[in-house]
Amino acid sequence: MSQPAGAATAAPVLAVNNVEVVYDDVILVLRGVSLEVPKGQIVALLGANGAGKSTTLKAISGLLRTEDGEVTRGSVEFEGETISNRPPEEIVRRGIFQVMEGRRIVEDMTVVENLRLGAFTRRDKEGIRADMEMVFEYFPRLRERSGGLAGYLSGGEQQMLAIGRALMARPKMLLLDEPSMGLSPLLVKEVFAIIGRINREQGLTMLLVEQNANFALRMCDYGYIMENGKIVLDGSREALMNNEDVKESYLGGGEERRSFKNLKSYKRRKRWL
Amino acid sequence: MNWELLGQLLVNGVIVGTLYGVVAMCFVLIYKSTQVVNFAQGEFLLIGAWVCWALLVKFGLPFWLGFLVTLAFMFAFGVLLQVVVLRPMIGEPIISVIMLTIGLSIFFQALLSWIFGEFVKPFPEVFSVDSVTILGLNVQPAYIMSLVISLAIMVGFFWFFKYSRMGLAMRATAFDQQVAQSLGISVKHVFALSWAISAMVSSLAGVVIGMVNGVSSALSFYGIKVFPAAIVGGLDSIVGGIAGGLIIGILENVAQFVDSQWLEWGNLYEIVPFYVLVAILMIKPYGLFGTRDIERV
């Protein structure tokens, strides 16, 4: 589709240039993905299951290496330096922190221990203490349960812990992978509200991967839509929310709803061709 | 019934048991953070004891200096072993890694008896051999020191894993390596560090036992005794390792008592730990402290 010109404001802090990702040396998952994330903004990356959203995040954070994946073409640039295929611990130190799908907190540790883990790359004790206080401000529920084992938290609290743990690293950029997964609609709203507040108050740059397009589109500054390992559409929040295709396939309720029957026959035709 | 003997044996049991506990803890440390079953754990004791012996006897270093140099050597040795031998095995089938550690065990045994010979060599006397009498029981000062050192190590482990930055990182790595990496933890460093700590602390136990019994390849049998201890404790629990060590140590001595008083079979104490291992695993398959996943309700 269009050139990834981004939101056309400041120079992007993160640029993914035509990245191709191969798993196990044979499986091509991303076929030339380009996107840009300007400083201080929330950029949403939307798409169906298996479109390559999580893979894109892992290509940025370096976690691809832990799954036998590799960026075989193109580059990922952060603050003007190429970081593709660098080890994840280096990328964390550079300031990119990925909150992985499914929360992935350390269940047999307490809430406070999980938060301290988030600050693994830091050594400034005073700053760590202050940031833990800040996390508790954002997520008062975590303070209430700070001494308890993280495994016994509810799903929403675990997601809050995962985000709080990320803040403890004092990252320059947050990669959020499906923060709404497995949460009740009410909790999704709460979590997204806090994410938005963190973005505004800390000026923290975010790249948000979501299946819940409704919420994600509403809070982002700019969005990309992925299908089959490619970016198929991108645009500002307004442009995407008013786009008929997006309405139709992601938001539901386009102008003229095509009947379910048509949709099915369309799919059937495609399958048999 | 000979109460005095029973008391004496129980005290021995606790002392030997804490040593088993320390070594089991080291074994568990490696298993937990790197998923390697280390059959060469006993050789860490042996290497440490021989190195310390050589430093004291051949190079004439004073005890404390030789002891510290041994610890430093074993730390470096652990790192080297992990980096050179075990790191290339990451991702290989578990059985290959097990065969590798068994191979290491045989290799080091052979190497050490080649260098130092087959015979038991006594340690230079560091502590007086005269027993002191506590509550009517005879205890060697070296044993008391062993108990103190073991307890200090356990407290140290507790502190390390509860409060230190690296300790937390090691626990996180044991829980989920990918998560650890996403937090900026270098799994390579954690692996090397766990082998280093394990080798260093095991060698400490080796030196302590060597001071009491003399150094010989028999020391590596402690590595075998440690399996029932670690498995009884649950294999992936450090506290379980300590408890398992104590249980095995005390059981051995009680078995010796029973044997000497009534049965007179000769070496009941050698097999009892394994019977108990089987019995405990039948009742609690995860061991006494083994992990069961947290289930949220």
Interface residues (C-beta under 8 A of the other chain):
Chain A: S61 G62 L63 T66 E67 P87 P88 E89 V92 R93 F97 Q98 M100 R104 I105 V106 E107 D108 M109 E113 R116 L117 G118 F120 T121 R123 L149 G151 Y152 L153 S154 G155 R165 A169
Chain B: R165 L168 A169 R171 A172 F175 D176 Q177 Q178 V179 Q181 S182 L183 G184 I185 S186 T291 D293 I294 R296
